[in-house]
């Protein structure tokens, strides 16, 4: 986060290699999260995309406000508070999903949709506040 802020502030650039690195780390973290939340069965791979897709548009530095990265994390605080509470709920319902899978052999669709929605929300907030790829404020929604 800090090198990205400094690069945007001082140079007015977002190097493509830095974006590619951030995207790769983000994709890996979402593959691991999907595996831990029982959304996928295969072990997360380091280099392969697999079936978990996290798409983030490369930033157009000409459209990004140069000083906004200094306060984006502050603007994202309401999202982070809500997502913290929702993440606790995700852990609770994932235990319920595990029990349901154990007895019925199926992952309840409502729990699956809830967990995927929270992960999508996290991705939108991360792209805005930490990856700094967009100035578009993320919506308060589990849907896109």
Buried (B, 14 or more C-beta within 10 A) or exposed (E): BEEBBEBBEEEEEBEEEBBEEBBEEBBBBBBBBBBEBBBBEEEBEEEEEBEBEBEBEEBEBEEBEEEEBEEBBEEBEEBBEBBEEBBEEBEEBBEEBBEBBEEEEEBBEEBBEBBBBBBBBBBBBBBBBBBBBBBEBBEEEBEE
